[in-house]
Amino acid sequence: MTPIIRHVLRSLGRTGLVLALTISAILISILLDTLFAKLLGLALDLHRDVMMIILIAGLTTPILSWYLVGLLLRVDVMEREMTQLASIDSLTSVYNRGYFYKKSLTALSSKASLKKSGVSAFFVLDLDDFKQINDQHGHLCGDQALVVFAEVLRSIFHYPNVVARLGGDEFAVLLCNATEAEVASFAQSVLDRVRNAALVTEQGTVNFTASIGVATFQGQGEQVFEKAFQTADKALYEVKRAGRDGYKIQAVDQ
């Protein structure tokens, strides 16, 4: 379905679109009737012909258009569901790894990310000792921890920033157009909120922490983005090696 048709469907709704199609059908029928009458040299009875057109088009068009618009709406719903399945992580409802790359490149080139001078920041984050959470409290608790972690990230990072689950307990965030101080503030906010998050299980309350590697960079393009990923991943590893529950910010060497 083309973007124009989708926009019209969502703007007018089913009833509005059916009404618009019905009126259009009547007006087009009157225009064609008048045109053919002149071309064929026939006498035109406007009152009789117009009334007949309105009667026929007014009865048949709503029925046909209601059915056709219904089909288009179902197609629109199916397309949105397929897009969501292809782009959204089913457990945490953030973007998946495959869609994150595409969405990030779009966000970096958007006007919203260029409103003021600053840097972009690529965050790689994961939960500390996630395997231990799964082993001690079960995979259901582990899944709940991932959901809570994703909710923390979504509550902190808003559009045009991009949040995604890369796989397992590893997440990524693209922070667009921020100052160095804001990057550090965002990272600290994530750590604080994760520490305060808790899961209540049959075995007791489960607390957890996170580790964060951050790469700051300027510019756009795939090469810069790939370097940012590598830099952030290396920074995350250094945080883990230093004892976890912290963050490290590293500028990308450009």
PEJOTA-V756542 format. One record per residue. N is the residue number from 1. RES is the residue in three letters. PHI is phi in degrees with one decimal (NA if undefined). OMEGA is omega in whole degrees, -180 to 180 (* if undefined). Layout:
BEGIN
n=(N:N)
res=(RES:RES)
phi=(PHI:PHI)
omega=(OMEGA:OMEGA)
END
This chain:
BEGIN
n=(1:2:3:4:5:6:7:8:9:10:11:12:13:14:15:16:17:18:19:20:21:22:23:24:25:26:27:28:29:30:31:32:33:34:35:36:37:38:39:40:41:42:43:44:45:46:47:48:49:50:51:52:53:54:55:56:57:58:59:60:61:62:63:64:65:66:67:68:69:70:71:72:73:74:75:76:77:78:79:80:81:82:83:84:85:86:87:88:89:90:91:92:93:94:95:96:97:98:99:100:101:102:103:104:105:106:107:108:109:110:111:112:113:114:115:116:117:118:119:120:121:122:123:124:125:126:127:128:129:130:131:132:133:134:135:136:137:138:139:140:141:142:143:144:145:146:147:148:149:150:151:152:153:154:155:156:157:158:159:160:161:162:163:164:165:166:167:168:169:170:171:172:173:174:175:176:177:178:179:180:181:182:183:184:185:186:187:188:189:190:191:192:193:194:195:196:197:198:199:200:201:202:203:204:205:206:207:208:209:210:211:212:213:214:215:216:217:218:219:220:221:222:223:224:225:226:227:228:229:230:231:232:233:234:235:236:237:238:239:240:241:242:243:244:245:246:247:248:249:250:251:252:253:254)
res=(MET:THR:PRO:ILE:ILE:ARG:HIS:VAL:LEU:ARG:SER:LEU:GLY:ARG:THR:GLY:LEU:VAL:LEU:ALA:LEU:THR:ILE:SER:ALA:ILE:LEU:ILE:SER:ILE:LEU:LEU:ASP:THR:LEU:PHE:ALA:LYS:LEU:LEU:GLY:LEU:ALA:LEU:ASP:LEU:HIS:ARG:ASP:VAL:MET:MET:ILE:ILE:LEU:ILE:ALA:GLY:LEU:THR:THR:PRO:ILE:LEU:SER:TRP:TYR:LEU:VAL:GLY:LEU:LEU:LEU:ARG:VAL:ASP:VAL:MET:GLU:ARG:GLU:MET:THR:GLN:LEU:ALA:SER:ILE:ASP:SER:LEU:THR:SER:VAL:TYR:ASN:ARG:GLY:TYR:PHE:TYR:LYS:LYS:SER:LEU:THR:ALA:LEU:SER:SER:LYS:ALA:SER:LEU:LYS:LYS:SER:GLY:VAL:SER:ALA:PHE:PHE:VAL:LEU:ASP:LEU:ASP:ASP:PHE:LYS:GLN:ILE:ASN:ASP:GLN:HIS:GLY:HIS:LEU:CYS:GLY:ASP:GLN:ALA:LEU:VAL:VAL:PHE:ALA:GLU:VAL:LEU:ARG:SER:ILE:PHE:HIS:TYR:PRO:ASN:VAL:VAL:ALA:ARG:LEU:GLY:GLY:ASP:GLU:PHE:ALA:VAL:LEU:LEU:CYS:ASN:ALA:THR:GLU:ALA:GLU:VAL:ALA:SER:PHE:ALA:GLN:SER:VAL:LEU:ASP:ARG:VAL:ARG:ASN:ALA:ALA:LEU:VAL:THR:GLU:GLN:GLY:THR:VAL:ASN:PHE:THR:ALA:SER:ILE:GLY:VAL:ALA:THR:PHE:GLN:GLY:GLN:GLY:GLU:GLN:VAL:PHE:GLU:LYS:ALA:PHE:GLN:THR:ALA:ASP:LYS:ALA:LEU:TYR:GLU:VAL:LYS:ARG:ALA:GLY:ARG:ASP:GLY:TYR:LYS:ILE:GLN:ALA:VAL:ASP:GLN)
phi=(NA:-73.9:-58.2:-65.2:-63.2:-62.8:-64.5:-63.3:-58.8:-74.4:-78.1:-88.6:77.8:-65.7:-64.5:-63.3:-70.0:-62.1:-63.2:-63.7:-66.0:-64.5:-62.8:-63.0:-62.5:-65.6:-64.5:-65.3:-63.7:-63.5:-63.0:-66.8:-61.7:-65.3:-64.6:-65.4:-62.0:-70.5:-66.9:-91.3:70.0:-93.0:-73.7:-111.3:-100.4:-59.8:-64.0:-69.2:-67.9:-64.0:-63.6:-67.2:-61.8:-60.6:-64.5:-69.9:-66.5:-68.4:-91.1:-85.5:-61.8:-58.8:-65.4:-66.2:-69.5:-59.9:-67.4:-66.5:-64.9:-60.5:-63.5:-62.8:-64.6:-66.2:-63.5:-61.5:-63.4:-63.9:-64.8:-66.7:-65.1:-65.9:-62.8:-65.5:-61.9:-80.6:-122.8:-110.4:-70.4:-66.7:-82.0:-101.8:66.3:-101.7:-63.1:-88.6:-61.6:-62.3:-86.4:-59.8:-60.6:-63.6:-65.6:-67.4:-62.9:-66.7:-63.5:-64.9:-96.4:-78.9:-65.4:-63.8:-87.5:-121.1:-73.7:-146.4:-72.2:171.1:-120.8:-98.5:-135.9:-107.2:-101.4:-117.6:-132.4:-150.2:-82.9:-76.7:53.1:-64.4:-61.5:-66.3:-61.5:-62.5:-68.9:-85.9:-119.9:97.2:-69.5:-64.2:-65.3:-61.2:-62.9:-63.8:-63.6:-64.8:-63.5:-63.0:-60.7:-63.4:-65.6:-60.9:-64.0:-67.5:-73.7:-97.4:-103.4:-113.2:-53.1:-90.9:-68.4:-121.3:-115.6:-148.6:-102.8:-79.9:147.7:58.2:-101.8:-96.4:-122.8:-139.8:-137.7:-104.7:-100.2:-94.8:52.5:-128.7:-85.4:-60.1:-64.9:-66.6:-60.2:-64.7:-64.7:-62.2:-61.7:-65.4:-61.1:-61.7:-59.7:-64.0:-70.7:-67.2:-61.6:-83.4:-78.4:-146.9:-113.6:-96.8:-122.6:-64.4:-86.0:127.8:-82.1:-109.9:-106.8:-149.4:-127.7:-134.1:-122.9:-135.8:-111.3:-127.2:-117.1:-101.2:-158.8:-125.6:97.0:-134.2:106.1:-66.4:-64.6:-63.8:-65.0:-65.3:-63.0:-63.0:-61.7:-63.1:-65.3:-66.0:-64.1:-66.3:-63.6:-61.9:-60.6:-68.0:-64.2:-59.9:-67.4:-82.9:125.5:71.8:51.7:-165.9:-141.9:-137.3:-109.7:-133.2:-75.9:-73.5:-78.0:-112.0)
omega=(-178:179:-179:180:180:180:180:179:-176:-179:-175:-174:-175:-178:-179:-180:177:178:180:179:180:179:179:180:179:-179:179:179:178:180:180:179:179:-179:-180:179:179:-179:-178:179:-178:176:-176:176:-174:-177:-179:-176:180:179:179:179:180:-179:-177:-178:-179:179:-174:-175:180:-178:-179:-177:177:179:-178:178:176:177:179:179:178:176:179:178:180:179:179:179:179:177:180:179:-178:-173:-173:174:-172:-178:-171:179:169:-179:174:-175:-176:-177:-177:-178:-179:-177:-179:179:177:-179:-179:-178:-178:179:-179:-179:-176:-175:179:179:-180:180:169:-178:178:180:166:-172:169:180:179:177:-178:178:179:177:179:-176:-175:-172:178:-177:178:176:177:177:179:177:178:179:179:179:179:180:176:-179:-179:180:-178:-175:-179:179:9:178:-172:180:-178:171:-178:-179:-178:178:-178:-179:178:178:170:177:-175:168:180:173:178:180:179:178:179:180:178:-179:180:178:178:-179:-178:-177:178:178:-178:178:-180:177:178:-180:178:180:-180:-179:-180:173:-179:-180:-178:174:-173:169:-175:174:177:-177:174:-179:-176:176:-175:-177:178:-178:179:176:179:179:-180:-180:180:179:178:178:178:180:-180:176:178:-178:-179:177:177:179:179:179:176:180:-179:177:179:178:-178:*)
END
